[in-house]
Amino acid sequence: MEAWEPRRDFLIGCCGKTEREAEVTTWVELRALEKGYTDHEHAEWNRARFIAHLNYLTTPVMGKGVTKEKDARKFCPFPWDQMTEAELHPKVYKVTKDDVKKLNKIFENIKK
C-alpha cells in the first residue's frame, strides 16, 4: 500500500472524483475536502445526539430526586466537543517588556 492510496480512495469513494481528477488534486483542495467531509460527519452526529437527547428529556421518569442532564454535550460527549472547547479558550501567554525587546531585536535581524 502506497502512502497516497488512502487519500486517493477518499477522493474517489467519498468525493466522487474520477481517478484522473484524484491524481491532479492539489493538497489545498484535498485538505478542504477532508475538512468539509469531517464537518459534515460531525454535524450528522450532533443532529443524532440532539434527537436522542430530546427523546431522553421528554420521556417521563418515575421516582424522587431523579434529575435529567440538561446539556446534550454532557449527555453524550463526542471527542470533537473537547477540541472545540480548547479552541474556544486559547492559552494566553504573559509577555514582559524584556520579551518584547528580545522579539523586536529578532525581527530587526530578520528584516536585514
N, C-alpha and C positions, 0 to 999 in steps of 0.2 A: 504494500500500500504506500503510495507516494504522499508527501505532505499536502499536496494540493487537492487530493481526492475528496476529503470530506467537504471542502468548500465548493468544489465542483458539483458534488451530489446535492448540496444545499441549493445552489443556483439552479440546477436543472429540476430537482424534485420539488422544492418548495416555492421557488420564484417563477418557475415556468419558462426559463430561458432555454434556448437550444444549446447544443454542445458548442457550436461556433461562438455564440454570444457569451457563453460562460468562459471561453478561452480569452476573450478580449475585454472582459470586465476589469475595471480598474479597482485598486484597493480601496479608494474612497467610496466608490459605488458599492462594493462588497460590504464595507463597514456600515453604510447607510441601510442597505437591505437587511443585514443582520440585526441592526438596531430596530428597524421597523418591525421585523418579524418578532423580535423579543418583546417589544412594546405591545404588539397585538396579542401575543400569548398571555402576557401579564394582565392585560385588560380583560381577556376572556376568563381568566382565573378569578380576578377581582369581581367580575359580574356573577360568577357561580358562587363565590363566597357571600356576596350581598344577598342573593336569593336564599341561600342556606341560613344565613343569619336572620333574615326576615321571617322565615318559617319558624326558626327557633324562638324568636321573640313573640310571635303570635300564637304559639302553642300554649294552652293553659297548663299551669303547674299546680299540683296539689301539695299542701304542706306548709308549715310555718317557717318563716325565715329563709325561704328559698329566694335567692336573687339571681337574676339573669345578667349575663355580661352584655353591657350596652354597646361596647366598642367592637366592631366587626374585626378589627386587626388583632385584638386580644382573643376574640372568639376562635379565630382560625388564622394564626400567623403564617405568613409566607416569608421565605428568605429575602426577597427583594423589599419587603417592608422595612427591614432593618437598614438596608442600603439607602433607602430614601431618607430615613431619619438621619443617618450620618451625613448625607448630602445637604439636608436642610440646616444642620447645625455644624458648619465648618469649624475646624480648630483655629483659634485665634492666638497669634503669637505676639508677645510684647516686644517691641523694638526700642532699644535705648538710643540715646544720641550718639554714643560711640559706634553702635552698629550702623547707624545712618551714615556716619563719616566714613566707615570702612567700605560700605556699599558704594558711596559716591566715588571713592578712590578707585574701586574696581571698575565702575562704569567709565571713569575718565581713562583708565588704562585700556579698556576695550575700544573706546572711540578712537584712540591713537592708532 
